[in-house]
Amino acid sequence: MRIDYAQTARIIASLTDGERDDVALMATVVCELHHADDRFDWTGFYRVVAPDLLKIGPYQGGHGCLTIPFARGVCGVAARTGEVQLVDDVDAFPGHIACASSTRSEIVLPVRDAAGDIIAVLDIDSDQPAAFDDRDVEGLSRIMDDVFGCVRAARQA
């Protein structure tokens, strides 16, 4: 089963309407995403908890790494550069952190606050090589903007 981003976005919007707590939002988003696509082997957020440091947040799947410095791994690169990371082969990615030996490909998206600062990254791993493409970047980016954009707007009010 491959994710229907429009339908998943509607479900997530319905479930998160009015919620302002980042962790509650992250937990709900991760649950819905993880169960919407068979390619998603591990789905979770890593939160920025200190300068240049990510710590595991809500996730679905096996255990993840507890902390990731911005200087290491796919998540670290996404947090450091603020750019989506689409990795077809994690074994070919310099400095990849193997939290799970089953991971073959990965997509990581930065999540920003109202000031444009990165507050987290969304990390999705697959046990299939080259599992993700531009359709996933677009669909996941839209969901992150919709969910966390609503939080930003509410906090600015």
Buried (B, 14 or more C-beta within 10 A) or exposed (E): EEBEBEEBBEBBEEBBEEBEEBEEBBBBBBBBBBBBBEBBBBBBBBBBEEEEBBBBBBBBBEEBBEEBBBEBBBBBBBBBEEEBBBBBEBEEBEEBBEBBEBBBBBBBBBBBBBEEEBBBBBBBBBBBEEBBEEEBBEBBBBBBBBBBEBBBEEEEE
